[in-house]
Amino acid sequence: MSLQVTLARFVFAGLLLLLATASWADNSYTVNKVYDGDTVELKNSRGKLKLRLTDIDAPERNQAYGKKSRRALTKLCKGDKIMVTAQIVGTDKYNRTLGKLECNHADAGLYLVERGLAWHNTKYSNNAVTLNAEAMARQKRLGLWKTKKPMPPWVWRQKHPY
């Protein structure tokens, strides 16, 4: 094989790699819609993406603290360019993309848990930071922890099927 053919293939492979990298490099989004405290629709130049935040489970919209959780997430991310800060981990049974969300340099899931507006989702997460944040919010009786026995969203969903 000639040096020119080898060089041409190398350049072609490099261009393909550059194009692939460029298409994934655009991790900057705007929040198009906030469904509830743990699910948002993101938009960027590649389109829309429904993202379910990992590590947390926020109250449902019609549940106690559901609207407060949604408003807090909206306020944190309103008008801001945001980044999906962790690798996308997959999709759930509702075809939502699972991942982390960062708004104004804050982990959105952790932000909600620290304020007592979401639970650490122990069924799907072993994130010690989020677990400790929930323990501190409980101890300080913040947000939903002001009530004696707040109903976790997974229990609420069982009692209120759609």
Summary of the structure (lengths in Angstrom):
residues: 162
radius of gyration: 20.0
end to end distance: 64.5
largest distance: 77.1
contacts: 465
relative contact order: 0.15
helix: 41%
strand: 23%
